[in-house]
Amino acid sequence: MNPITKSTLTVVACLSVMQLCAQAKDNFSDQYLAYRSSGNSEVIRLKNISDKPIVIFAGPKDELNNPKPRQKTYEARSTNTIYVSMNEVVCIINEQEKPVSCEDVKAGIVEMEVTANGNKIVARE
């Protein structure tokens, strides 16, 4: 294959990949906007400033008796995004799968932070 043909194919391949990436980004943006506009959904930044991983439950209060399906472990000293609905709770869960500290999801809350000792969660507007 001559160098010009090879360069042309490379450019076409790059443009195709860029177009696919742009479409994927648009699809993600559309899904995100649909999620946000569904009425009572909130996107919250969750910061874990402790030196240990933390197990977090995010969901309806009445599901705290069985938190396993809605719990996730977040790494130490990390910033994450969680998706919750209004009037749900975000809780730190201990080894016995019991809530240690909880915050309600309310309008205006944009961030929740797990404190340095890892046993309290604080909501911030």
N, CA, C and O atoms as a Tinker XYZ file with bonds, in Angstrom:
   500  protein
     1  N      0.856000   -1.160000    0.000000    73     2
     2  CA     0.000000    0.000000    0.000000    64     1     3
     3  C      0.906000    1.227000    0.000000    63     2     4     5
     4  O      1.875000    1.305000    0.755000    81     3
     5  N      0.570000    2.176000   -0.857000    73     3     6
     6  CA     1.416000    3.370000   -0.932000    64     5     7
     7  C      1.125000    4.303000    0.244000    63     6     8     9
     8  O      0.052000    4.219000    0.841000    81     7
     9  N      2.052000    5.181000    0.582000    73     7    10
    10  CA     1.908000    6.045000    1.759000    64     9    11
    11  C      0.676000    6.964000    1.705000    63    10    12    13
    12  O      0.064000    7.223000    2.741000    81    11
    13  N      0.310000    7.451000    0.534000    73    11    14
    14  CA    -0.840000    8.352000    0.426000    64    13    15
    15  C     -2.132000    7.598000    0.754000    63    14    16    17
    16  O     -2.972000    8.101000    1.501000    81    15
    17  N     -2.291000    6.404000    0.203000    73    15    18
    18  CA    -3.484000    5.595000    0.482000    64    17    19
    19  C     -3.552000    5.246000    1.965000    63    18    20    21
    20  O     -4.613000    5.311000    2.586000    81    19
    21  N     -2.405000    4.877000    2.517000    73    19    22
    22  CA    -2.346000    4.522000    3.933000    64    21    23
    23  C     -2.736000    5.717000    4.807000    63    22    24    25
    24  O     -3.477000    5.553000    5.776000    81    23
    25  N     -2.250000    6.908000    4.480000    73    23    26
    26  CA    -2.587000    8.120000    5.232000    64    25    27
    27  C     -4.065000    8.451000    5.102000    63    26    28    29
    28  O     -4.708000    8.837000    6.079000    81    27
    29  N     -4.605000    8.299000    3.897000    73    27    30
    30  CA    -6.016000    8.579000    3.663000    64    29    31
    31  C     -6.889000    7.639000    4.488000    63    30    32    33
    32  O     -7.859000    8.072000    5.111000    81    31
    33  N     -6.544000    6.350000    4.491000    73    31    34
    34  CA    -7.302000    5.380000    5.280000    64    33    35
    35  C     -7.206000    5.686000    6.779000    63    34    36    37
    36  O     -8.182000    5.530000    7.512000    81    35
    37  N     -6.046000    6.114000    7.219000    73    35    38
    38  CA    -5.859000    6.466000    8.631000    64    37    39
    39  C     -6.746000    7.643000    9.009000    63    38    40    41
    40  O     -7.378000    7.626000   10.065000    81    39
    41  N     -6.802000    8.667000    8.157000    73    39    42
    42  CA    -7.634000    9.833000    8.419000    64    41    43
    43  C     -9.107000    9.434000    8.448000    63    42    44    45
    44  O     -9.843000    9.861000    9.338000    81    43
    45  N     -9.542000    8.631000    7.496000    73    43    46
    46  CA   -10.935000    8.184000    7.447000    64    45    47
    47  C    -11.279000    7.383000    8.707000    63    46    48    49
    48  O    -12.346000    7.569000    9.292000    81    47
    49  N    -10.378000    6.499000    9.117000    73    47    50
    50  CA   -10.609000    5.699000   10.323000    64    49    51
    51  C    -10.707000    6.599000   11.552000    63    50    52    53
    52  O    -11.582000    6.400000   12.395000    81    51
    53  N     -9.827000    7.577000   11.662000    73    51    54
    54  CA    -9.850000    8.510000   12.796000    64    53    55
    55  C    -11.151000    9.313000   12.829000    63    54    56    57
    56  O    -11.752000    9.488000   13.888000    81    55
    57  N    -11.578000    9.799000   11.666000    73    55    58
    58  CA   -12.821000   10.560000   11.602000    64    57    59
    59  C    -14.011000    9.692000   11.995000    63    58    60    61
    60  O    -14.919000   10.159000   12.683000    81    59
    61  N    -14.013000    8.425000   11.561000    73    59    62
    62  CA   -15.098000    7.511000   11.914000    64    61    63
    63  C    -15.149000    7.285000   13.419000    63    62    64    65
    64  O    -16.228000    7.290000   14.012000    81    63
    65  N    -13.994000    7.088000   14.036000    73    63    66
    66  CA   -13.925000    6.885000   15.481000    64    65    67
    67  C    -14.402000    8.140000   16.199000    63    66    68    69
    68  O    -15.145000    8.046000   17.176000    81    67
    69  N    -13.987000    9.308000   15.731000    73    67    70
    70  CA   -14.406000   10.563000   16.351000    64    69    71
    71  C    -15.923000   10.732000   16.260000    63    70    72    73
    72  O    -16.561000   11.190000   17.207000    81    71
    73  N    -16.489000   10.360000   15.120000    73    71    74
    74  CA   -17.925000   10.473000   14.937000    64    73    75
    75  C    -18.655000    9.515000   15.877000    63    74    76    77
    76  O    -19.668000    9.891000   16.468000    81    75
    77  N    -18.162000    8.292000   16.024000    73    75    78
    78  CA   -18.779000    7.338000   16.942000    64    77    79
    79  C    -18.693000    7.837000   18.381000    63    78    80    81
    80  O    -19.653000    7.706000   19.140000    81    79
    81  N    -17.557000    8.403000   18.758000    73    79    82
    82  CA   -17.395000    8.935000   20.108000    64    81    83
    83  C    -18.368000   10.090000   20.348000    63    82    84    85
    84  O    -18.964000   10.190000   21.420000    81    83
    85  N    -18.525000   10.951000   19.359000    73    83    86
    86  CA   -19.448000   12.080000   19.492000    64    85    87
    87  C    -20.883000   11.576000   19.643000    63    86    88    89
    88  O    -21.650000   12.111000   20.444000    81    87
    89  N    -21.245000   10.540000   18.870000    73    87    90
    90  CA   -22.594000    9.977000   18.983000    64    89    91
    91  C    -22.811000    9.351000   20.357000    63    90    92    93
    92  O    -23.872000    9.514000   20.959000    81    91
    93  N    -21.806000    8.638000   20.848000    73    91    94
    94  CA   -21.915000    8.016000   22.168000    64    93    95
    95  C    -22.070000    9.081000   23.249000    63    94    96    97
    96  O    -22.864000    8.931000   24.179000    81    95
    97  N    -21.297000   10.161000   23.112000    73    95    98
    98  CA   -21.393000   11.251000   24.081000    64    97    99
    99  C    -22.789000   11.871000   24.032000    63    98   100   101
   100  O    -23.383000   12.149000   25.074000    81    99
   101  N    -23.313000   12.087000   22.823000    73    99   102
   102  CA   -24.661000   12.652000   22.688000    64   101   103
   103  C    -25.704000   11.727000   23.305000    63   102   104   105
   104  O    -26.619000   12.187000   23.988000    81   103
   105  N    -25.566000   10.413000   23.064000    73   103   106
   106  CA   -26.511000    9.452000   23.639000    64   105   107
   107  C    -26.446000    9.486000   25.159000    63   106   108   109
   108  O    -27.479000    9.474000   25.828000    81   107
   109  N    -25.221000    9.528000   25.709000    73   107   110
   110  CA   -25.068000    9.601000   27.162000    64   109   111
   111  C    -25.693000   10.886000   27.686000    63   110   112   113
   112  O    -26.414000   10.863000   28.684000    81   111
   113  N    -25.424000   12.007000   27.022000    73   111   114
   114  CA   -25.977000   13.290000   27.452000    64   113   115
   115  C    -27.498000   13.257000   27.426000    63   114   116   117
   116  O    -28.144000   13.763000   28.343000    81   115
   117  N    -28.076000   12.666000   26.385000    73   115   118
   118  CA   -29.533000   12.558000   26.289000    64   117   119
   119  C    -30.094000   11.717000   27.439000    63   118   120   121
   120  O    -31.102000   12.080000   28.045000    81   119
   121  N    -29.432000   10.589000   27.737000    73   119   122
   122  CA   -29.884000    9.730000   28.820000    64   121   123
   123  C    -29.772000   10.459000   30.155000    63   122   124   125
   124  O    -30.665000   10.367000   30.997000    81   123
   125  N    -28.679000   11.177000   30.340000    73   123   126
   126  CA   -28.466000   11.928000   31.577000    64   125   127
   127  C    -29.542000   12.995000   31.740000    63   126   128   129
   128  O    -30.112000   13.147000   32.820000    81   127
   129  N    -29.822000   13.735000   30.668000    73   127   130
   130  CA   -30.835000   14.784000   30.744000    64   129   131
   131  C    -32.218000   14.191000   30.999000    63   130   132   133
   132  O    -33.013000   14.761000   31.746000    81   131
   133  N    -32.501000   13.057000   30.384000    73   131   134
   134  CA   -33.789000   12.400000   30.614000    64   133   135
   135  C    -33.893000   11.963000   32.074000    63   134   136   137
   136  O    -34.948000   12.097000   32.693000    81   135
   137  N    -32.805000   11.446000   32.614000    73   135   138
   138  CA   -32.791000   11.029000   34.015000    64   137   139
   139  C    -33.025000   12.234000   34.923000    63   138   140   141
   140  O    -33.835000   12.175000   35.848000    81   139
   141  N    -32.313000   13.323000   34.653000    73   139   142
   142  CA   -32.438000   14.527000   35.481000    64   141   143
   143  C    -33.821000   15.148000   35.383000    63   142   144   145
   144  O    -34.324000   15.703000   36.360000    81   143
   145  N    -34.437000   15.060000   34.216000    73   143   146
   146  CA   -35.725000   15.720000   34.037000    64   145   147
   147  C    -36.896000   14.813000   34.415000    63   146   148   149
   148  O    -38.054000   15.178000   34.210000    81   147
   149  N    -36.605000   13.646000   34.959000    73   147   150
   150  CA   -37.679000   12.715000   35.304000    64   149   151
   151  C    -38.449000   13.151000   36.541000    63   150   152   153
   152  O    -39.354000   12.445000   36.985000    81   151
   153  N    -38.105000   14.301000   37.101000    73   151   154
   154  CA   -38.905000   14.841000   38.185000    64   153   155
   155  C    -38.152000   15.024000   39.472000    63   154   156   157
   156  O    -37.892000   16.155000   39.884000    81   155
   157  N    -37.796000   13.934000   40.116000    73   155   158
   158  CA   -37.228000   14.063000   41.447000    64   157   159
   159  C    -35.823000   13.461000   41.562000    63   158   160   161
   160  O    -35.403000   13.109000   42.664000    81   159
   161  N    -35.116000   13.340000   40.491000    73   159   162
   162  CA   -33.797000   12.731000   40.506000    64   161   163
   163  C    -32.729000   13.755000   40.867000    63   162   164   165
   164  O    -32.828000   14.933000   40.525000    81   163
   165  N    -31.715000   13.278000   41.559000    73   163   166
   166  CA   -30.600000   14.125000   41.950000    64   165   167
   167  C    -29.290000   13.421000   41.635000    63   166   168   169
   168  O    -29.163000   12.207000   41.798000    81   167
   169  N    -28.332000   14.193000   41.188000    73   167   170
   170  CA   -26.978000   13.707000   40.994000    64   169   171
   171  C    -26.152000   14.346000   42.100000    63   170   172   173
   172  O    -26.091000   15.571000   42.203000    81   171
   173  N    -25.526000   13.532000   42.915000    73   171   174
   174  CA   -24.782000   14.031000   44.065000    64   173   175
   175  C    -23.340000   13.555000   43.991000    63   174   176   177
   176  O    -23.057000   12.398000   43.684000    81   175
   177  N    -22.438000   14.488000   44.285000    73   175   178
   178  CA   -21.014000   14.140000   44.364000    64   177   179
   179  C    -20.779000   13.585000   45.760000    63   178   180   181
   180  O    -21.109000   14.230000   46.755000    81   179
   181  N    -20.209000   12.393000   45.830000    73   179   182
   182  CA   -19.901000   11.752000   47.100000    64   181   183
   183  C    -18.388000   11.746000   47.283000    63   182   184   185
   184  O    -17.656000   11.134000   46.505000    81   183
   185  N    -17.935000   12.436000   48.324000    73   183   186
   186  CA   -16.507000   12.487000   48.624000    64   185   187
   187  C    -16.233000   11.644000   49.866000    63   186   188   189
   188  O    -16.868000   11.817000   50.906000    81   187
   189  N    -15.287000   10.739000   49.735000    73   187   190
   190  CA   -14.836000    9.958000   50.879000    64   189   191
   191  C    -13.448000   10.480000   51.232000    63   190   192   193
   192  O    -12.479000   10.185000   50.533000    81   191
   193  N    -13.346000   11.254000   52.309000    73   191   194
   194  CA   -12.038000   11.808000   52.668000    64   193   195
   195  C    -11.325000   10.946000   53.706000    63   194   196   197
   196  O    -10.232000   11.296000   54.151000    81   195
   197  N    -11.929000    9.823000   54.096000    73   195   198
   198  CA   -11.283000    8.933000   55.053000    64   197   199
   199  C    -10.207000    8.099000   54.361000    63   198   200   201
   200  O    -10.132000    8.033000   53.134000    81   199
   201  N     -9.386000    7.473000   55.182000    73   199   202
   202  CA    -8.284000    6.644000   54.671000    64   201   203
   203  C     -8.694000    5.196000   54.447000    63   202   204   205
   204  O     -7.843000    4.338000   54.214000    81   203
   205  N     -9.984000    4.922000   54.515000    73   203   206
   206  CA   -10.438000    3.546000   54.309000    64   205   207
   207  C    -11.622000    3.520000   53.353000    63   206   208   209
   208  O    -12.356000    4.503000   53.248000    81   207
   209  N    -11.814000    2.408000   52.657000    73   207   210
   210  CA   -12.996000    2.274000   51.804000    64   209   211
   211  C    -14.260000    2.315000   52.663000    63   210   212   213
   212  O    -14.250000    1.884000   53.816000    81   211
   213  N    -15.328000    2.826000   52.101000    73   211   214
   214  CA   -16.589000    2.979000   52.814000    64   213   215
   215  C    -17.705000    2.315000   52.012000    63   214   216   217
   216  O    -17.766000    2.443000   50.789000    81   215
   217  N    -18.581000    1.608000   52.711000    73   215   218
   218  CA   -19.757000    1.011000   52.077000    64   217   219
   219  C    -20.909000    1.998000   52.243000    63   218   220   221
   220  O    -21.224000    2.427000   53.353000    81   219
   221  N    -21.531000    2.348000   51.117000    73   219   222
   222  CA   -22.611000    3.330000   51.093000    64   221   223
   223  C    -23.889000    2.689000   50.564000    63   222   224   225
   224  O    -23.869000    1.967000   49.568000    81   223
   225  N    -24.996000    2.962000   51.241000    73   223   226
   226  CA   -26.330000    2.617000   50.768000    64   225   227
   227  C    -26.954000    3.906000   50.246000    63   226   228   229
   228  O    -26.891000    4.936000   50.917000    81   227
   229  N    -27.547000    3.863000   49.075000    73   227   230
   230  CA   -28.269000    5.012000   48.529000    64   229   231
   231  C    -29.598000    4.502000   47.982000    63   230   232   233
   232  O    -29.640000    3.739000   47.018000    81   231
   233  N    -30.686000    4.943000   48.622000    73   231   234
   234  CA   -31.992000    4.493000   48.179000    64   233   235
   235  C    -33.087000    4.851000   49.166000    63   234   236   237
   236  O    -32.874000    5.653000   50.076000    81   235
   237  N    -34.259000    4.257000   48.988000    73   235   238
   238  CA   -35.392000    4.529000   49.870000    64   237   239
   239  C    -35.122000    4.058000   51.297000    63   238   240   241
   240  O    -34.493000    3.021000   51.509000    81   239
   241  N    -35.600000    4.826000   52.267000    73   239   242
   242  CA   -35.390000    4.488000   53.683000    64   241   243
   243  C    -35.931000    3.105000   54.023000    63   242   244   245
   244  O    -35.330000    2.379000   54.815000    81   243
   245  N    -37.064000    2.738000   53.426000    73   243   246
   246  CA   -37.674000    1.456000   53.777000    64   245   247
   247  C    -36.881000    0.251000   53.276000    63   246   248   249
   248  O    -37.209000   -0.883000   53.623000    81   247
   249  N    -35.853000    0.472000   52.473000    73   247   250
   250  CA   -34.999000   -0.631000   52.014000    64   249   251
   251  C    -33.741000   -0.774000   52.869000    63   250   252   253
   252  O    -32.892000   -1.616000   52.578000    81   251
   253  N    -33.613000    0.034000   53.915000    73   251   254
   254  CA   -32.451000   -0.061000   54.804000    64   253   255
   255  C    -32.420000   -1.372000   55.577000    63   254   256   257
   256  O    -31.358000   -1.780000   56.047000    81   255
   257  N    -33.574000   -2.048000   55.720000    73   255   258
   258  CA   -33.576000   -3.341000   56.405000    64   257   259
   259  C    -32.887000   -4.420000   55.573000    63   258   260   261
   260  O    -32.499000   -5.458000   56.109000    81   259
   261  N    -32.731000   -4.189000   54.281000    73   259   262
   262  CA   -31.985000   -5.095000   53.402000    64   261   263
   263  C    -31.166000   -4.235000   52.441000    63   262   264   265
   264  O    -31.529000   -4.092000   51.274000    81   263
   265  N    -30.056000   -3.658000   52.929000    73   263   266
   266  CA   -29.310000   -2.693000   52.113000    64   265   267
   267  C    -28.445000   -3.299000   51.016000    63   266   268   269
   268  O    -27.975000   -2.577000   50.136000    81   267
   269  N    -28.228000   -4.600000   51.050000    73   267   270
   270  CA   -27.284000   -5.251000   50.132000    64   269   271
   271  C    -27.483000   -4.879000   48.655000    63   270   272   273
   272  O    -26.507000   -4.527000   47.992000    81   271
   273  N    -28.719000   -4.944000   48.113000    73   271   274
   274  CA   -28.874000   -4.654000   46.682000    64   273   275
   275  C    -28.513000   -3.222000   46.295000    63   274   276   277
   276  O    -28.190000   -2.969000   45.134000    81   275
   277  N    -28.558000   -2.291000   47.227000    73   275   278
   278  CA   -28.312000   -0.886000   46.900000    64   277   279
   279  C    -27.037000   -0.357000   47.544000    63   278   280   281
   280  O    -26.858000    0.857000   47.638000    81   279
   281  N    -26.165000   -1.224000   47.980000    73   279   282
   282  CA   -24.936000   -0.727000   48.588000    64   281   283
   283  C    -23.754000   -0.919000   47.651000    63   282   284   285
   284  O    -23.725000   -1.822000   46.815000    81   283
   285  N    -22.784000   -0.033000   47.826000    73   283   286
   286  CA   -21.595000   -0.057000   46.990000    64   285   287
   287  C    -20.417000    0.420000   47.829000    63   286   288   289
   288  O    -20.567000    1.283000   48.694000    81   287
   289  N    -19.250000   -0.147000   47.567000    73   287   290
   290  CA   -18.039000    0.257000   48.275000    64   289   291
   291  C    -17.316000    1.329000   47.471000    63   290   292   293
   292  O    -17.100000    1.183000   46.268000    81   291
   293  N    -16.948000    2.399000   48.149000    73   291   294
   294  CA   -16.215000    3.503000   47.537000    64   293   295
   295  C    -14.820000    3.563000   48.136000    63   294   296   297
   296  O    -14.647000    3.451000   49.349000    81   295
   297  N    -13.838000    3.738000   47.282000    73   295   298
   298  CA   -12.443000    3.738000   47.693000    64   297   299
   299  C    -12.123000    4.876000   48.658000    63   298   300   301
   300  O    -12.825000    5.886000   48.704000    81   299
   301  N    -11.055000    4.694000   49.423000    73   299   302
   302  CA   -10.567000    5.739000   50.320000    64   301   303
   303  C    -10.136000    6.946000   49.506000    63   302   304   305
   304  O     -9.631000    6.807000   48.392000    81   303
   305  N    -10.336000    8.124000   50.063000    73   303   306
   306  CA    -9.931000    9.389000   49.442000    64   305   307
   307  C    -10.348000    9.454000   47.974000    63   306   308   309
   308  O     -9.520000    9.634000   47.081000    81   307
   309  N    -11.646000    9.305000   47.751000    73   307   310
   310  CA   -12.157000    9.310000   46.379000    64   309   311
   311  C    -13.331000   10.261000   46.251000    63   310   312   313
   312  O    -13.982000   10.615000   47.234000    81   311
   313  N    -13.585000   10.662000   45.022000    73   311   314
   314  CA   -14.759000   11.471000   44.695000    64   313   315
   315  C    -15.555000   10.693000   43.665000    63   314   316   317
   316  O    -15.006000   10.241000   42.660000    81   315
   317  N    -16.845000   10.537000   43.913000    73   315   318
   318  CA   -17.697000    9.698000   43.079000    64   317   319
   319  C    -19.005000   10.418000   42.789000    63   318   320   321
   320  O    -19.302000   11.454000   43.383000    81   319
   321  N    -19.773000    9.863000   41.880000    73   319   322
   322  CA   -21.093000   10.388000   41.559000    64   321   323
   323  C    -22.121000    9.326000   41.909000    63   322   324   325
   324  O    -21.967000    8.158000   41.553000    81   323
   325  N    -23.178000    9.742000   42.613000    73   323   326
   326  CA   -24.276000    8.819000   42.903000    64   325   327
   327  C    -25.568000    9.432000   42.374000    63   326   328   329
   328  O    -25.722000   10.652000   42.322000    81   327
   329  N    -26.484000    8.564000   41.987000    73   327   330
   330  CA   -27.769000    8.983000   41.441000    64   329   331
   331  C    -28.858000    8.521000   42.401000    63   330   332   333
   332  O    -29.016000    7.326000   42.648000    81   331
   333  N    -29.590000    9.460000   42.929000    73   331   334
   334  CA   -30.631000    9.172000   43.913000    64   333   335
   335  C    -31.861000   10.008000   43.599000    63   334   336   337
   336  O    -31.828000   10.891000   42.741000    81   335
   337  N    -32.931000    9.720000   44.298000    73   335   338
   338  CA   -34.165000   10.495000   44.149000    64   337   339
   339  C    -34.425000   11.287000   45.417000    63   338   340   341
   340  O    -33.904000   10.969000   46.486000    81   339
   341  N    -35.237000   12.320000   45.279000    73   339   342
   342  CA   -35.624000   13.126000   46.427000    64   341   343
   343  C    -36.229000   12.233000   47.502000    63   342   344   345
   344  O    -36.915000   11.254000   47.208000    81   343
   345  N    -35.963000   12.589000   48.739000    73   343   346
   346  CA   -36.484000   11.895000   49.924000    64   345   347
   347  C    -35.892000   10.511000   50.142000    63   346   348   349
   348  O    -36.339000    9.787000   51.032000    81   347
   349  N    -34.899000   10.128000   49.352000    73   347   350
   350  CA   -34.165000    8.907000   49.652000    64   349   351
   351  C    -33.067000    9.265000   50.653000    63   350   352   353
   352  O    -32.924000   10.425000   51.040000    81   351
   353  N    -32.304000    8.272000   51.065000    73   351   354
   354  CA   -31.214000    8.506000   52.004000    64   353   355
   355  C    -29.908000    7.965000   51.442000    63   354   356   357
   356  O    -29.891000    7.066000   50.602000    81   355
   357  N    -28.821000    8.538000   51.929000    73   355   358
   358  CA   -27.474000    8.043000   51.646000    64   357   359
   359  C    -26.872000    7.742000   53.009000    63   358   360   361
   360  O    -26.778000    8.626000   53.860000    81   359
   361  N    -26.461000    6.487000   53.218000    73   359   362
   362  CA   -25.993000    6.051000   54.534000    64   361   363
   363  C    -24.663000    5.310000   54.436000    63   362   364   365
   364  O    -24.387000    4.622000   53.453000    81   363
   365  N    -23.851000    5.465000   55.472000    73   363   366
   366  CA   -22.674000    4.626000   55.647000    64   365   367
   367  C    -23.174000    3.336000   56.293000    63   366   368   369
   368  O    -23.928000    3.381000   57.264000    81   367
   369  N    -22.759000    2.192000   55.759000    73   367   370
   370  CA   -23.181000    0.888000   56.252000    64   369   371
   371  C    -21.984000    0.184000   56.902000    63   370   372   373
   372  O    -20.891000    0.167000   56.335000    81   371
   373  N    -22.190000   -0.396000   58.088000    73   371   374
   374  CA   -21.087000   -1.093000   58.764000    64   373   375
   375  C    -21.011000   -2.556000   58.337000    63   374   376   377
   376  O    -21.754000   -2.991000   57.457000    81   375
   377  N    -20.117000   -3.305000   58.960000    73   375   378
   378  CA   -19.902000   -4.715000   58.597000    64   377   379
   379  C    -21.137000   -5.580000   58.856000    63   378   380   381
   380  O    -21.333000   -6.604000   58.203000    81   379
   381  N    -21.964000   -5.162000   59.810000    73   379   382
   382  CA   -23.185000   -5.906000   60.121000    64   381   383
   383  C    -24.370000   -5.469000   59.237000    63   382   384   385
   384  O    -25.515000   -5.853000   59.475000    81   383
   385  N    -24.065000   -4.664000   58.226000    73   383   386
   386  CA   -25.060000   -4.141000   57.284000    64   385   387
   387  C    -26.115000   -3.287000   57.986000    63   386   388   389
   388  O    -27.298000   -3.340000   57.651000    81   387
   389  N    -25.674000   -2.512000   58.950000    73   387   390
   390  CA   -26.520000   -1.565000   59.667000    64   389   391
   391  C    -26.053000   -0.147000   59.349000    63   390   392   393
   392  O    -24.853000    0.085000   59.199000    81   391
   393  N    -26.987000    0.812000   59.242000    73   391   394
   394  CA   -26.587000    2.198000   58.967000    64   393   395
   395  C    -25.858000    2.815000   60.168000    63   394   396   397
   396  O    -26.279000    2.666000   61.315000    81   395
   397  N    -24.765000    3.502000   59.876000    73   395   398
   398  CA   -23.970000    4.180000   60.901000    64   397   399
   399  C    -24.323000    5.660000   60.928000    63   398   400   401
   400  O    -24.460000    6.257000   61.996000    81   399
   401  N    -24.467000    6.243000   59.749000    73   399   402
   402  CA   -24.789000    7.661000   59.609000    64   401   403
   403  C    -25.536000    7.831000   58.296000    63   402   404   405
   404  O    -25.172000    7.230000   57.285000    81   403
   405  N    -26.594000    8.659000   58.312000    73   403   406
   406  CA   -27.408000    8.861000   57.112000    64   405   407
   407  C    -27.677000   10.346000   56.891000    63   406   408   409
   408  O    -27.690000   11.143000   57.829000    81   407
   409  N    -27.890000   10.692000   55.636000    73   407   410
   410  CA   -28.344000   12.029000   55.248000    64   409   411
   411  C    -29.496000   11.869000   54.270000    63   410   412   413
   412  O    -29.455000   11.022000   53.379000    81   411
   413  N    -30.524000   12.690000   54.445000    73   411   414
   414  CA   -31.651000   12.700000   53.514000    64   413   415
   415  C    -31.283000   13.451000   52.250000    63   414   416   417
   416  O    -30.529000   14.424000   52.291000    81   415
   417  N    -31.821000   12.995000   51.120000    73   415   418
   418  CA   -31.632000   13.690000   49.852000    64   417   419
   419  C    -32.727000   14.741000   49.740000    63   418   420   421
   420  O    -33.913000   14.416000   49.697000    81   419
   421  N    -32.317000   16.001000   49.694000    73   419   422
   422  CA   -33.249000   17.124000   49.615000    64   421   423
   423  C    -32.845000   18.023000   48.454000    63   422   424   425
   424  O    -31.732000   17.929000   47.939000    81   423
   425  N    -33.750000   18.881000   48.057000    73   423   426
   426  CA   -33.457000   19.850000   46.999000    64   425   427
   427  C    -32.275000   20.712000   47.429000    63   426   428   429
   428  O    -32.191000   21.139000   48.580000    81   427
   429  N    -31.382000   20.956000   46.507000    73   427   430
   430  CA   -30.239000   21.816000   46.780000    64   429   431
   431  C    -28.993000   21.083000   47.228000    63   430   432   433
   432  O    -27.904000   21.657000   47.202000    81   431
   433  N    -29.119000   19.830000   47.639000    73   431   434
   434  CA   -27.944000   19.066000   48.063000    64   433   435
   435  C    -27.170000   18.665000   46.810000    63   434   436   437
   436  O    -27.714000   18.012000   45.919000    81   435
   437  N    -25.916000   19.054000   46.748000    73   435   438
   438  CA   -25.090000   18.706000   45.583000    64   437   439
   439  C    -23.907000   17.824000   45.952000    63   438   440   441
   440  O    -23.279000   17.216000   45.085000    81   439
   441  N    -23.604000   17.757000   47.265000    73   439   442
   442  CA   -22.439000   16.984000   47.685000    64   441   443
   443  C    -22.700000   16.357000   49.044000    63   442   444   445
   444  O    -23.364000   16.940000   49.901000    81   443
   445  N    -22.166000   15.164000   49.221000    73   443   446
   446  CA   -22.135000   14.518000   50.528000    64   445   447
   447  C    -20.702000   14.070000   50.751000    63   446   448   449
   448  O    -20.019000   13.610000   49.836000    81   447
   449  N    -20.262000   14.218000   52.008000    73   447   450
   450  CA   -18.873000   13.910000   52.321000    64   449   451
   451  C    -18.806000   12.966000   53.511000    63   450   452   453
   452  O    -19.442000   13.195000   54.541000    81   451
   453  N    -18.026000   11.899000   53.355000    73   451   454
   454  CA   -17.728000   11.002000   54.460000    64   453   455
   455  C    -16.542000   11.614000   55.186000    63   454   456   457
   456  O    -15.503000   11.882000   54.584000    81   455
   457  N    -16.706000   11.833000   56.493000    73   455   458
   458  CA   -15.674000   12.514000   57.273000    64   457   459
   459  C    -14.402000   11.679000   57.385000    63   458   460   461
   460  O    -14.388000   10.495000   57.047000    81   459
   461  N    -13.340000   12.310000   57.861000    73   459   462
   462  CA   -12.018000   11.686000   57.929000    64   461   463
   463  C    -12.000000   10.410000   58.759000    63   462   464   465
   464  O    -11.248000    9.486000   58.448000    81   463
   465  N    -12.815000   10.343000   59.811000    73   463   466
   466  CA   -12.830000    9.125000   60.625000    64   465   467
   467  C    -13.689000    8.017000   60.009000    63   466   468   469
   468  O    -13.675000    6.883000   60.490000    81   467
   469  N    -14.436000    8.338000   58.948000    73   467   470
   470  CA   -15.206000    7.339000   58.204000    64   469   471
   471  C    -16.501000    6.905000   58.850000    63   470   472   473
   472  O    -17.112000    5.934000   58.404000    81   471
   473  N    -16.952000    7.618000   59.919000    73   471   474
   474  CA   -18.177000    7.168000   60.567000    64   473   475
   475  C    -19.316000    8.183000   60.530000    63   474   476   477
   476  O    -20.308000    8.035000   61.244000    81   475
   477  N    -19.170000    9.219000   59.694000    73   475   478
   478  CA   -20.236000   10.202000   59.568000    64   477   479
   479  C    -20.291000   10.710000   58.123000    63   478   480   481
   480  O    -19.266000   10.886000   57.464000    81   479
   481  N    -21.521000   10.940000   57.656000    73   479   482
   482  CA   -21.721000   11.521000   56.334000    64   481   483
   483  C    -22.415000   12.879000   56.515000    63   482   484   485
   484  O    -23.349000   13.015000   57.306000    81   483
   485  N    -21.941000   13.868000   55.771000    73   483   486
   486  CA   -22.444000   15.234000   55.903000    64   485   487
   487  C    -22.895000   15.733000   54.533000    63   486   488   489
   488  O    -22.159000   15.610000   53.553000    81   487
   489  N    -24.112000   16.299000   54.461000    73   487   490
   490  CA   -24.643000   16.841000   53.205000    64   489   491
   491  C    -24.270000   18.306000   53.093000    63   490   492   493
   492  O    -24.223000   19.030000   54.088000    81   491
   493  N    -23.998000   18.742000   51.837000    73   491   494
   494  CA   -23.654000   20.146000   51.573000    64   493   495
   495  C    -24.433000   20.635000   50.362000    63   494   496   497
   496  O    -24.653000   19.905000   49.396000    81   495
   497  N    -24.844000   21.904000   50.450000    73   495   498
   498  CA   -25.528000   22.531000   49.320000    64   497   499
   499  C    -24.525000   23.173000   48.405000    63   498   500
   500  O    -24.901000   23.757000   47.389000    81   499
